[in-house]
Amino acid sequence: MSNVTVPTASLPTLRKGSQGEPVYIVQLLLNNFHGLEIKTDAVFGQETENAIKDLQFSRKFSATGVVDKLTWEALATAD
């Protein structure tokens, strides 16, 4: 599953404070594809932000902690 294309045009930009199903999906992707064990509570808190920053840093993106189009694509690609 290393070359998955994700239709990111309709995916929301998420950041600390965001809530709901898209955040839950981000948390599941972090846990299932990236070996993390963070809370899956659909709340984009500090733990989720730190995990996103770590993912962005590991992919040599700007580590903003914001889930944008590029970060969505990285989330869908296993480490």
C-alpha positions in Angstrom: 0.0 0.0 0.0 2.9 2.3 -0.6 1.6 4.1 -3.6 -2.0 5.0 -2.7 -3.5 8.0 -4.4 -5.8 9.9 -2.1 -8.5 12.2 -3.6 -7.5 15.1 -1.3 -9.5 17.9 -3.0 -12.5 17.3 -0.8 -10.6 16.6 2.4 -10.6 19.4 5.0 -7.6 21.2 6.4 -7.4 20.3 10.0 -5.5 21.8 13.0 -5.4 21.8 16.7 -9.0 22.4 17.9 -10.6 20.6 15.0 -13.1 17.9 15.8 -15.2 15.3 14.1 -14.9 12.4 11.8 -12.0 13.7 9.7 -9.9 14.0 12.8 -10.9 10.5 13.8 -9.7 9.3 10.4 -6.4 11.1 10.8 -5.9 9.5 14.2 -6.7 6.0 12.8 -4.3 6.6 9.9 -1.5 7.6 12.3 -2.1 4.5 14.4 -2.6 2.0 11.6 -0.2 3.2 8.9 2.5 4.9 11.1 2.8 2.7 14.1 1.5 5.2 16.7 -0.8 4.6 19.6 -2.5 7.9 20.0 -6.1 8.5 21.3 -8.8 8.1 18.7 -11.3 10.5 20.2 -12.0 12.7 17.1 -10.4 15.7 18.9 -7.3 17.3 17.4 -5.4 18.0 20.5 -1.8 18.3 21.5 -1.1 14.6 21.0 -2.4 14.6 17.5 -0.7 17.8 16.6 2.7 16.4 17.8 2.1 13.2 15.8 1.4 15.2 12.7 4.5 17.4 13.2 6.6 14.3 13.6 5.2 12.8 10.4 5.7 16.1 8.5 9.3 16.3 9.8 10.0 12.7 8.8 8.8 13.5 5.3 10.8 16.7 5.1 7.7 18.9 5.0 7.3 22.1 7.0 6.3 20.8 10.4 3.3 23.0 11.0 1.0 20.4 12.7 -1.7 21.3 10.2 -3.2 18.5 8.1 -3.2 20.0 4.6 -3.3 18.3 1.2 0.3 17.1 1.3 -0.1 15.8 4.8 -3.3 13.9 3.9 -1.4 12.2 1.1 1.5 11.3 3.5 -1.0 9.9 6.1 -2.4 7.5 3.5 1.1 6.1 2.8 2.6 3.6 5.2 6.0 4.3 6.6 
